[in-house]
Amino acid sequence: MKKMLMIVVASSVVLLAGCSTPEQRRAECEAQGISKDTCYLAEVQHKEAINTAAYNAQWANARDAAAGTGIWAKKKKK
């Protein structure tokens, strides 16, 4: 049990290590000599891309749930 908990904690730390805040991304962008406005626009577009992907997944899941397909498909009994 302890070993499994350690694995879960370690994998969580590794996954979160790759995350960066919007401020960090903008600072890295500006450090490359790119204008502040352009870096801000890139950050806005980054957020919009994430939201669009989430909305598309939501709609696909809702469509599949309503149609009874995908993960909501009923399994046939043998």
C-alpha positions in Angstrom: 0.0 0.0 0.0 2.8 2.4 0.9 4.6 1.6 -2.3 1.5 2.3 -4.4 1.0 5.7 -2.6 4.7 6.6 -3.2 4.2 5.8 -7.0 1.1 8.0 -7.2 2.8 10.9 -5.4 5.9 10.6 -7.5 4.0 10.5 -10.8 1.9 13.5 -9.7 5.0 15.5 -8.9 6.5 14.6 -12.3 3.3 15.6 -14.1 3.0 18.9 -12.3 6.6 19.8 -12.9 5.9 20.5 -16.6 3.1 23.0 -15.8 3.8 26.7 -16.0 1.7 29.7 -15.1 0.6 32.3 -17.7 3.0 34.8 -16.1 5.9 32.4 -16.5 5.0 31.8 -20.2 4.7 35.5 -20.8 8.0 36.2 -19.1 9.8 33.5 -21.2 8.2 35.0 -24.3 9.4 38.5 -23.4 12.9 37.2 -22.5 13.2 36.2 -26.2 12.8 39.8 -27.2 9.2 39.5 -28.3 6.9 42.5 -27.5 4.7 42.4 -24.5 1.5 42.8 -26.6 2.5 39.8 -28.8 3.2 37.7 -25.8 -0.1 38.6 -24.3 -1.9 37.8 -27.5 -0.1 34.4 -27.7 -1.3 33.7 -24.1 -4.9 34.5 -24.9 -4.8 32.3 -27.9 -3.3 29.5 -25.8 -6.2 29.7 -23.4 -8.7 29.8 -26.2 -7.2 26.7 -27.8 -7.5 24.8 -24.5 -11.1 26.0 -24.0 -12.0 25.1 -27.6 -10.6 21.5 -27.1 -12.6 21.2 -23.9 -15.8 22.3 -25.5 -15.3 20.0 -28.5 -14.8 17.1 -26.1 -17.9 18.1 -24.1 -20.1 18.2 -27.3 -18.7 14.9 -28.5 -19.4 13.3 -25.2 -23.0 14.7 -25.1 -23.6 13.6 -28.6 -22.4 10.1 -27.9 -24.4 9.9 -24.6 -27.6 11.0 -26.4 -27.0 8.5 -29.2 -26.0 5.7 -26.9 -22.7 5.3 -28.7 -19.0 5.6 -27.6 -18.5 4.8 -23.9 -22.2 4.9 -23.3 -22.9 2.0 -25.7 -24.7 -0.8 -24.1 -22.7 -4.0 -24.0 -24.2 -7.1 -25.6 -24.7 -10.0 -23.4 -23.4 -13.3 -24.7 
